[in-house]
Amino acid sequence: MSEKNDEREKGTKNTVGVQIFMIINLANVKPGNKVKVTRIRGGLGMRQRLSCLGIHPGDLLTVQASGIMQGPILVSIHGNKVALGRGVASNVLVEVDS
């Protein structure tokens, strides 16, 4: 009976192929990281503004630079570079590989 329990435990510990993602806001991503937009918080105006800049849920973007002393964040998306203020960037939730 103990052998069956050991086999079950071994089977549950096999996590090959499982990826773990961490969701944080864009303002906390370090320069050079590639992330995937998962959600945009805020109202219709916030979503429309980001949509006009080319940022939509599901898009992949790269953080190019982060301003000193809480300045703007420069991201690259669809071949364009876009600067976002910290307030706007904090409303963009992204998925980071961990």
N, C-alpha and C positions, 0 to 999 in steps of 0.2 A: 504494500500500500504506500509506503514512503517513496518507492521508486516512481510511482505514478505522479505523486505530488512534485517530485523533483523535475520530471519531464514537463509538467505544466508550467512550473516556474521558469524553466529554461525557455519555453516557447513564448512566454509573455515578455521576457527580457530582450528578445530579438527585435531590435528597432531599426533594422537595415532599411534604408530608403525613406526614413521619416525626417522631414525638415522642420525645424523650429524657427518661427519668425517672431520678431519683436516689433510691435507697432508703437511708434513714437511720433511726436509732431516734428515737422520739417525744421523748426527753429533749433532743435537739439541734434541735428545730424552734422557730423564733422565733414569738412571739405574733402573731396575725393571719393566719397561713398556714393554708390548707385543704389537708388531706392525705388519702390513702386508705390504710387499714390493709391491708398485704399479708401479714403473718405475725406470729404471736405465739410468741415463744420461751419455753421453760420447760415445766414439767410440767403434769399434768392440773389440779392445784390453781390454777395461774396462769391457765390457759385458762378454767376454770370461774368464777373470780373476775371476770375481765374480761367474760365472757359475761353474768354477773349484772348487771354495770354497763352492759351494752348495747354492748360493744365486741367486734366480730367481724371476721375478715378480709373485706375487700371494702367495709366501711363507710367513709363519708366523715365526717371530723371537722374541727373548727376549734380551733386552740390559742388560748384566750382570754387566758391570762396564765401567766407563768412566775415562780415564787417567787425572791426575792432570796437569794443565798448558798445555792444548790442546794436550795431549798425545793420544794414540790409544784408540779405543772403542772395548770392548770385547762383542761379541754377541753369543747367543746360537741358533743354527738352526739345525734341524733334529738330535738332540742329540749330536751335535759337538759344540765345542767352537771355534770361529774364531776371531782373532784380526784384526781390520781394522784401517788404518791410517785415520786421519781427512779428508784428501783430497779425499780419496776413499769414505768414509762414507758420505761426503757432496754430492756425486753424486748418492746416493741411496735415492729415494723418498719413504716415507712410509706413511701409513694411520694410524692415531691415533684416537681412540674413544674420543669424547668430551662430 
